[in-house]
Amino acid sequence: MSEPLARAPRNAWILLLLISVASFTVAEYLGERHVAIAIIMLIAGIKAGIVLFRFMDLGEAPRGIRVYFLLWTAVCSGVPIGLWWLASA
């Protein structure tokens, strides 16, 4: 395995840890609860995308499968935000 390829999972793991810290910071210190929930759900979608591409090799999958899983991730991250927004209106 080439050196950059061997470092890719480690780099993705470090990125996931940093994003998790950002999510925790938003949850604890952002005053607006509605905004915090939306940001946390967006961060969760980004983390899911990183896991799909780095650890599950979605980048090597056929285009249709990539589109399906990216849309599924967007829906799973976006629907709670939309429902929360509708409930607060």
Z-matrix of the N, CA and C atoms (Angstrom, degrees):
N
C 1 1.457
C 2 1.524 1 108.07
N 3 1.310 2 117.08 1 133.18
C 4 1.459 3 119.91 2 -179.25
C 5 1.522 4 110.43 3 -70.93
N 6 1.312 5 115.39 4 158.14
C 7 1.463 6 121.48 5 -174.04
C 8 1.536 7 113.15 6 -60.01
N 9 1.351 8 120.59 7 -49.17
C 10 1.473 9 118.57 8 178.64
C 11 1.517 10 112.81 9 -62.87
N 12 1.333 11 116.59 10 -34.59
C 13 1.456 12 120.35 11 179.64
C 14 1.528 13 110.93 12 -69.17
N 15 1.322 14 116.63 13 -35.01
C 16 1.458 15 120.74 14 179.00
C 17 1.520 16 111.35 15 -70.10
N 18 1.323 17 117.74 16 -30.05
C 19 1.469 18 121.27 17 -179.25
C 20 1.520 19 112.82 18 -82.66
N 21 1.306 20 118.80 19 -14.79
C 22 1.465 21 121.64 20 -174.54
C 23 1.522 22 113.01 21 -58.74
N 24 1.343 23 120.44 22 -47.31
C 25 1.474 24 118.32 23 178.56
C 26 1.523 25 112.84 24 -63.56
N 27 1.330 26 116.33 25 -38.05
C 28 1.468 27 119.08 26 178.47
C 29 1.522 28 110.80 27 -64.04
N 30 1.325 29 116.81 28 -43.66
C 31 1.459 30 120.34 29 179.31
C 32 1.525 31 111.15 30 -64.17
N 33 1.328 32 116.20 31 -39.45
C 34 1.464 33 119.33 32 177.50
C 35 1.524 34 110.34 33 -65.05
N 36 1.320 35 117.03 34 -39.75
C 37 1.457 36 120.69 35 178.84
C 38 1.525 37 111.23 36 -63.11
N 39 1.315 38 117.11 37 -43.77
C 40 1.471 39 121.12 38 177.89
C 41 1.523 40 109.87 39 -63.04
N 42 1.325 41 117.19 40 -41.66
C 43 1.467 42 120.76 41 177.69
C 44 1.528 43 110.71 42 -61.80
N 45 1.326 44 117.20 43 -42.63
C 46 1.471 45 120.53 44 178.05
C 47 1.527 46 111.25 45 -62.38
N 48 1.312 47 117.48 46 -39.52
C 49 1.469 48 120.46 47 177.55
C 50 1.532 49 111.19 48 -63.86
N 51 1.321 50 116.37 49 -43.92
C 52 1.468 51 119.92 50 179.35
C 53 1.527 52 111.57 51 -64.59
N 54 1.324 53 116.45 52 -39.77
C 55 1.461 54 119.96 53 178.10
C 56 1.527 55 110.37 54 -66.66
N 57 1.329 56 117.24 55 -36.24
C 58 1.467 57 120.42 56 177.13
C 59 1.521 58 111.22 57 -64.33
N 60 1.322 59 116.83 58 -39.44
C 61 1.466 60 120.51 59 176.31
C 62 1.524 61 110.06 60 -63.89
N 63 1.330 62 117.03 61 -40.92
C 64 1.467 63 120.31 62 177.67
C 65 1.525 64 110.55 63 -62.87
N 66 1.321 65 117.23 64 -41.13
C 67 1.458 66 121.24 65 178.79
C 68 1.527 67 110.82 66 -63.11
N 69 1.322 68 116.85 67 -44.28
C 70 1.467 69 120.90 68 177.80
C 71 1.528 70 110.64 69 -62.00
N 72 1.322 71 116.67 70 -42.90
C 73 1.461 72 120.62 71 -179.68
C 74 1.522 73 110.86 72 -62.46
N 75 1.318 74 116.99 73 -43.16
C 76 1.468 75 120.76 74 177.57
C 77 1.523 76 110.17 75 -61.68
N 78 1.327 77 116.32 76 -43.97
C 79 1.466 78 120.01 77 -177.48
C 80 1.518 79 111.95 78 -64.51
N 81 1.313 80 117.10 79 -37.06
C 82 1.462 81 120.41 80 -174.75
C 83 1.524 82 114.02 81 -86.09
N 84 1.330 83 117.77 82 -33.74
C 85 1.459 84 119.36 83 -167.82
C 86 1.521 85 115.53 84 -115.61
N 87 1.315 86 118.64 85 -7.58
C 88 1.460 87 119.34 86 178.01
C 89 1.516 88 108.79 87 -83.69
N 90 1.299 89 117.03 88 127.49
C 91 1.452 90 121.12 89 -174.73
C 92 1.515 91 114.72 90 -70.92
N 93 1.303 92 117.48 91 -39.81
C 94 1.459 93 121.59 92 -178.16
C 95 1.520 94 110.39 93 -79.52
N 96 1.322 95 117.13 94 113.67
C 97 1.457 96 121.67 95 -176.39
C 98 1.532 97 111.76 96 -65.36
N 99 1.332 98 117.27 97 -40.23
C 100 1.463 99 120.58 98 -178.71
C 101 1.535 100 111.37 99 -63.17
N 102 1.307 101 115.10 100 -42.68
C 103 1.464 102 119.61 101 -179.82
C 104 1.527 103 109.95 102 -68.36
N 105 1.326 104 116.77 103 -40.66
C 106 1.462 105 120.93 104 -179.99
C 107 1.523 106 111.18 105 -61.36
N 108 1.312 107 117.48 106 -43.77
C 109 1.464 108 120.87 107 179.85
C 110 1.526 109 110.35 108 -63.98
N 111 1.307 110 117.87 109 -42.32
C 112 1.467 111 120.75 110 178.80
C 113 1.527 112 110.61 111 -63.05
N 114 1.316 113 117.45 112 -43.58
C 115 1.465 114 120.67 113 -179.90
C 116 1.524 115 110.75 114 -65.29
N 117 1.332 116 116.90 115 -41.85
C 118 1.462 117 120.43 116 179.86
C 119 1.527 118 110.83 117 -63.86
N 120 1.316 119 117.96 118 -40.06
C 121 1.468 120 120.09 119 178.43
C 122 1.537 121 111.18 120 -67.23
N 123 1.320 122 117.12 121 -37.84
C 124 1.467 123 119.97 122 176.10
C 125 1.526 124 110.66 123 -65.06
N 126 1.324 125 116.43 124 -41.57
C 127 1.460 126 120.43 125 177.34
C 128 1.528 127 110.27 126 -62.50
N 129 1.330 128 117.44 127 -40.00
C 130 1.458 129 120.70 128 178.56
C 131 1.531 130 110.74 129 -62.45
N 132 1.313 131 117.12 130 -39.31
C 133 1.462 132 120.16 131 177.00
C 134 1.523 133 112.23 132 -64.80
N 135 1.316 134 116.54 133 -39.41
C 136 1.464 135 120.82 134 177.73
C 137 1.524 136 110.05 135 -64.79
N 138 1.327 137 116.17 136 -42.93
C 139 1.465 138 119.70 137 178.40
C 140 1.526 139 111.29 138 -62.79
N 141 1.314 140 117.19 139 -40.40
C 142 1.464 141 120.50 140 177.70
C 143 1.524 142 110.79 141 -62.55
N 144 1.326 143 116.56 142 -40.44
C 145 1.461 144 120.42 143 177.31
C 146 1.520 145 112.31 144 -63.01
N 147 1.326 146 116.79 145 -40.43
C 148 1.462 147 120.20 146 177.63
C 149 1.528 148 110.59 147 -63.14
N 150 1.324 149 116.57 148 -44.61
C 151 1.468 150 119.85 149 178.82
C 152 1.522 151 110.64 150 -62.64
N 153 1.333 152 117.00 151 -42.76
C 154 1.465 153 120.30 152 -179.75
C 155 1.527 154 111.70 153 -61.49
N 156 1.324 155 117.11 154 -43.18
C 157 1.459 156 119.79 155 -175.11
C 158 1.520 157 113.10 156 -82.72
N 159 1.331 158 118.04 157 -37.25
C 160 1.460 159 120.12 158 -174.62
C 161 1.520 160 113.91 159 -88.30
N 162 1.327 161 117.49 160 -38.31
C 163 1.451 162 119.97 161 -173.27
C 164 1.530 163 113.48 162 -105.54
N 165 1.321 164 117.36 163 -21.98
C 166 1.462 165 119.95 164 -178.89
C 167 1.527 166 111.84 165 -110.95
N 168 1.329 167 117.28 166 7.45
C 169 1.468 168 124.29 167 175.36
C 170 1.520 169 113.29 168 53.59
N 171 1.310 170 116.37 169 40.99
C 172 1.458 171 119.60 170 177.82
C 173 1.522 172 111.38 171 -65.68
N 174 1.317 173 117.48 172 -25.80
C 175 1.458 174 120.96 173 178.44
C 176 1.522 175 113.17 174 -63.83
N 177 1.328 176 116.79 175 -22.35
C 178 1.471 177 121.55 176 178.93
C 179 1.525 178 112.28 177 -92.11
N 180 1.320 179 117.97 178 -7.70
C 181 1.465 180 122.13 179 -177.07
C 182 1.534 181 110.42 180 -77.03
N 183 1.325 182 117.35 181 161.20
C 184 1.468 183 119.94 182 174.97
C 185 1.530 184 111.19 183 -59.95
N 186 1.312 185 114.83 184 154.69
C 187 1.466 186 121.33 185 -174.29
C 188 1.525 187 112.55 186 -55.96
N 189 1.310 188 118.34 187 -41.40
C 190 1.465 189 121.51 188 -179.02
C 191 1.519 190 112.63 189 -61.08
N 192 1.316 191 116.50 190 -40.85
C 193 1.460 192 120.28 191 179.06
C 194 1.524 193 110.24 192 -68.37
N 195 1.333 194 116.96 193 -41.18
C 196 1.476 195 120.01 194 177.92
C 197 1.521 196 111.00 195 -60.05
N 198 1.342 197 115.71 196 -46.50
C 199 1.468 198 119.94 197 -179.58
C 200 1.519 199 110.61 198 -61.92
N 201 1.330 200 117.18 199 -43.48
C 202 1.467 201 121.30 200 179.99
C 203 1.526 202 110.92 201 -59.08
N 204 1.319 203 117.48 202 -50.01
C 205 1.460 204 119.91 203 -176.60
C 206 1.531 205 111.96 204 -69.88
N 207 1.319 206 118.18 205 -33.87
C 208 1.464 207 119.55 206 176.20
C 209 1.528 208 111.10 207 -68.76
N 210 1.320 209 116.91 208 -39.91
C 211 1.464 210 119.63 209 176.33
C 212 1.525 211 110.71 210 -66.00
N 213 1.328 212 117.16 211 -40.59
C 214 1.465 213 120.91 212 178.38
C 215 1.530 214 110.23 213 -61.42
N 216 1.322 215 117.35 214 -42.49
C 217 1.456 216 121.47 215 177.97
C 218 1.525 217 110.84 216 -63.93
N 219 1.331 218 117.24 217 -41.69
C 220 1.461 219 120.52 218 179.04
C 221 1.527 220 111.22 219 -65.19
N 222 1.330 221 116.78 220 -41.20
C 223 1.470 222 120.05 221 178.84
C 224 1.521 223 110.50 222 -65.55
N 225 1.324 224 116.81 223 -44.70
C 226 1.471 225 119.78 224 -179.04
C 227 1.523 226 112.32 225 -65.97
N 228 1.315 227 117.40 226 -26.70
C 229 1.462 228 120.07 227 176.10
C 230 1.525 229 111.59 228 -86.20
N 231 1.329 230 116.73 229 -33.07
C 232 1.460 231 120.46 230 -174.40
C 233 1.510 232 115.36 231 -84.71
N 234 1.327 233 117.99 232 -33.24
C 235 1.470 234 120.76 233 -177.69
C 236 1.529 235 112.04 234 -61.40
N 237 1.337 236 119.75 235 -46.68
C 238 1.474 237 117.59 236 176.99
C 239 1.526 238 113.53 237 -60.46
N 240 1.324 239 116.45 238 -35.45
C 241 1.473 240 119.16 239 177.30
C 242 1.522 241 109.68 240 -65.11
N 243 1.327 242 117.16 241 -45.29
C 244 1.470 243 120.74 242 178.50
C 245 1.515 244 112.54 243 -63.26
N 246 1.326 245 116.95 244 -43.03
C 247 1.473 246 119.73 245 178.51
C 248 1.523 247 111.38 246 -64.89
N 249 1.318 248 116.79 247 -40.33
C 250 1.467 249 120.26 248 178.30
C 251 1.533 250 110.06 249 -63.25
N 252 1.343 251 115.71 250 -41.50
C 253 1.468 252 120.11 251 179.78
C 254 1.535 253 110.08 252 -65.05
N 255 1.343 254 117.61 253 -42.37
C 256 1.463 255 120.63 254 179.26
C 257 1.536 256 111.59 255 -65.82
N 258 1.314 257 117.01 256 -38.06
C 259 1.456 258 120.09 257 -179.71
C 260 1.519 259 112.39 258 -68.66
N 261 1.338 260 116.40 259 -30.59
C 262 1.464 261 118.76 260 -178.58
C 263 1.530 262 112.32 261 -85.06
N 264 1.331 263 117.72 262 -12.97
C 265 1.475 264 120.54 263 -177.25
C 266 1.499 265 111.96 264 -78.46
